[in-house]
Amino acid sequence: MFLSVLASLLLPSMALAEMPVFYTRQGVAIGGYDTVAYFTEGGAVQGRPDFAVMWKGAVWLFATRKNREIFEANPRAYAPQYGGYCAFAMSKGQASGTNPEAWKIVDGKLYLIHNHTYMKVWLQDPAQYIVLSDANWPGPLGR
């Protein structure tokens, strides 16, 4: 009896701890786009399955072996903020998926947005939206 009670108390917290932090589509981060390329090429570049890495519960694809190696050396420097969830929605206390082609790098950090319409709004005052999102993260994920 004691063990079943203990298990019922521990399993929910263990399940939460194992939930992936990053927004994925079918287990792939950023819709398969190369997160390093946003920084090195200044744009959204589709990754390739032969340059894949598993990190934080998600598969990350890269356009080149070099980009994969750059990511592996310091993944936190290249991973999108708020787990790849929409930075605009996060400022409103919500979690929403993103369009890999709606993005912006601010102060060396990658922010993804749900769509280009929301991105136009977010770009009017990114600093304020970042402050709001920072305060909300990771609340909308139930953590």
ZIZIDA-V340294 format. One record per backbone hydrogen bond with DSSP energy under -0.5 kcal/mol. CO is the residue of the C=O (numbers start at 0). NH is the residue of the N-H. E is the energy in kcal/mol with one decimal. If there is no record, write none. Layout:
CO;NH;E, CO;NH;E
This chain:
0;4;-2.1, 1;5;-2.6, 2;6;-2.7, 3;7;-2.0, 4;8;-1.5, 5;9;-2.2, 6;10;-2.8, 7;11;-0.6, 8;12;-0.6, 9;13;-2.4, 10;14;-2.7, 11;15;-2.2, 12;16;-2.1, 13;17;-1.2, 14;18;-0.7, 15;18;-1.0, 22;29;-0.8, 23;25;-0.5, 24;27;-1.7, 26;58;-2.8, 27;24;-2.2, 27;30;-0.8, 28;31;-2.3, 29;32;-2.1, 31;46;-2.9, 32;34;-0.7, 33;37;-0.8, 34;38;-0.5, 35;38;-1.2, 35;39;-2.3, 36;40;-2.7, 36;41;-0.9, 36;42;-1.1, 42;44;-0.6, 44;33;-3.3, 47;50;-2.1, 47;61;-0.8, 48;51;-0.6, 50;61;-1.4, 52;54;-0.6, 52;59;-3.3, 54;57;-1.3, 55;20;-0.6, 55;21;-0.6, 57;54;-2.7, 58;28;-2.9, 59;52;-2.0, 61;47;-2.1, 63;67;-1.8, 64;68;-2.4, 65;69;-2.4, 66;70;-2.3, 67;71;-2.7, 68;72;-1.7, 69;73;-1.0, 70;73;-0.9, 73;76;-1.3, 73;77;-0.6, 74;77;-1.1, 74;78;-2.1, 79;82;-0.7, 80;83;-1.7, 81;84;-2.1, 82;22;-3.5, 85;89;-2.3, 86;90;-1.2, 87;91;-0.7, 88;91;-1.1, 88;93;-2.4, 89;92;-1.6, 93;95;-0.5, 95;85;-2.5, 97;99;-0.6, 98;101;-2.6, 98;112;-0.5, 100;102;-0.7, 101;112;-2.6, 103;105;-0.6, 103;110;-2.5, 105;108;-1.6, 108;105;-2.5, 109;80;-3.1, 110;103;-2.0, 111;86;-2.8, 112;98;-2.6, 114;118;-1.8, 115;119;-1.9, 116;120;-1.3, 117;121;-2.9, 118;122;-2.7, 120;123;-1.4, 121;124;-1.3, 124;128;-2.0, 125;129;-2.5, 126;130;-2.0, 127;131;-2.2, 128;132;-2.7, 129;133;-3.0, 130;134;-1.8, 131;135;-1.5, 132;136;-2.5, 135;138;-1.9, 137;140;-2.7, 137;142;-0.8, 138;141;-2.6
